[in-house]
Amino acid sequence: MAELSEQTIEALFDESRTFPPPEEFRAGATVTSDEILRRAEEDPEGFWAEEAGRLAWRRKWDQVLDWSNPPFAKWFVGGKLNVTESCLDRHLESNGDKVAYYFEGEEGDTRTITYRELHAEVCRLGNGLRSLGVKKGDRVAIYMGMVPELPVALLACARLGAPHSVVFGGFSADSLRDRINDCDAKVLITCDGSRRNGSVVNLKAFADQALADTPSIESVVVLRRTGHDVPMVEGRDRWYHELVSDQSTECPAEEMDSEDILYLLYSSGTTGKPKGVVHTCGGYLTGCATTHRLVFDLKPEADVYWCGADIGWVTGHSYIVYGPLANGCTSVLFEGVPQYPDKDRFWDIVEKYKVTQLYIAPTTIRTMMKWGTEYPAKHDLSSLRVIGTVGEPINPEAWIWYHHNIGGDRCPVVDTWWQTETGAMMISPLPGVTTLKPGSATFPLPGVFADVVDESGNSVPLGGGGYLVLTRPWPSMLRTLWGDDERFIETYWTRFSDPSSGKWVYFAGDGAKRDKEGYYWLLGRVDDVMNVSGHRISTLEVESALVDHPAVAEAAVVGRADPTTGQAIAAFVTLRGTATGDDALLAELRQHVADKIGKIARPASIVFTPELPKTRSGKIMRRLLKDVSEQRQLGDVTTLANADVVQDIAERAKGVRAAED
Ligand code: WTA
């Protein structure tokens, strides 16, 4: 694990710049006092029980939290529910005709889907899946673009109690195959293709490649979206529209235990192999619904909420599907990208639907800053009330830009820190309560207990930096890693826990600093995980993809600071034998990584070097490569076996520019 440098900890944030909730905002806000925080601190289980009570349960729980076998938590023990009844059925009577999703397709095609229609569609697909033999406990993989049938697919699985495993549509065939095989999925739901930035991504072709080696898959359901010709395999593949056409719009929901699995979602860790994060029904839905309501000051009767994430990531699971639907709110569901057909697409959508809450990644904001204020200035953004960010630290400049140019200086910015593993937001302002500081995610949410600790796990006094930990279980926490309890314990619970004294501490993998007033400032990952445009990518995964290429002998990968994407992937590669590191090979290696993992993992730059800097015990010194990549004064090289190589690499790195795409 990398050490936190003093320099990072002391990073110059201006802690004195503060933004209290604007008076007009407070006047209309639902929560305006910190009473809720105090109440939850005094009685966290009472707080969470009250929140869980807002959901539709078939049978109430006997016990709020069972923490008798840490770190395996059970929440709302004995409770029975099906999450789709909270997300759909219970809204039908009084709110059936309310819009659940305004779908905005990339080409400007639109669909309006009410709760009643969504319920019917989920039931039809649920019945269709049942007819394919899917039953409670079976895993279903989903590999689709951002179309309404994607949330329908998640919910149809949830209806049957079949854990879904969504694989982001930008991942490669290999990534899809590995994720299917890790959980032995029985069915895959996919599309012929998806639309992205004016072109078509041939998802079915990738799926077919993956399916060449996925023995567990029995059936493939293919949604027609782009309409291009795709081969269908007799006996295995069937069209979505044919599967659902004769199905009933009623589909009995499977009764689930609060602790039954709702879904798996694979996420990059410090090893080369992504891990299947396991979320369960009762606690997860409680976490999503509560945070979605509180952090966005939700007024379901009036709001039009829009989260710009992809459902392939946890943000989409929690804040496009489960949280918003449990709260019965109206959301925008957008298929496309911010720059298509022009750079004002987002602002056009905000104006068109009168969006009240917007939730996007800092990368998107920084990209928009580069494009200039003329794009948002063309549109009426006055409907916005709360604007949020997620996925990576937001630098104060981007925060201020967002606050001013998008939020019109009147919308609180909610910078929300959380992870795939936490299931829901953990550290975030409450917009009617918290005085904001640009660049700080501010404080733990009600019912969340965080701390910043030093190497030995001792709490660091205010003003200091260290490792961010969570010190008490929370309802939406991951329960384990699919099929690997040991790795679950090892990854999250070993570093700072002391089981002999009953102390269990969750280590998030992030560095953080708390200022004198207790505000949390996130400092980025302290492990080998990179954060590129808010996407988690493991350095090891990219290294394995590179060395998989026949020309590559050895590779080292680091995340280098990048003004737009947060981090950019910088690779250092030594070649085998007579291979030459020319532009053609560089392009080939980038493509190879795209084929192995997905385009998001392509290195921005590759430096060919005859050797990598190594310690005498043969460990690659990534820290030095990071210094080289960020053009910093080189750190201590005395422990290196081959010190002179670093200077050579630094020279080579100077001439290298990042790939433009
Ligand atoms: C980072 C995304 C700073 C962090 C929901 C975390 C953040 C990782 C923030 C999880 C934030 C997320 N400020 N850093 N507001 N939000 N991160 O699993 O490093 O894709 O550990 O979940 O993103 O990424 P994941």
Boltz pocket constraint, residues with backbone or C-beta under 6 A from the ligand:
constraints:
  - pocket:
      binder: B
      contacts: [[A, 267], [A, 313], [A, 314], [A, 315], [A, 389], [A, 390], [A, 391], [A, 392], [A, 393], [A, 394], [A, 415], [A, 416], [A, 417], [A, 418], [A, 419], [A, 420], [A, 421], [A, 427], [A, 441], [A, 508], [A, 509], [A, 510], [A, 522], [A, 523], [A, 524], [A, 525], [A, 531], [A, 534], [A, 535], [A, 536]]
      max_distance: 6.0
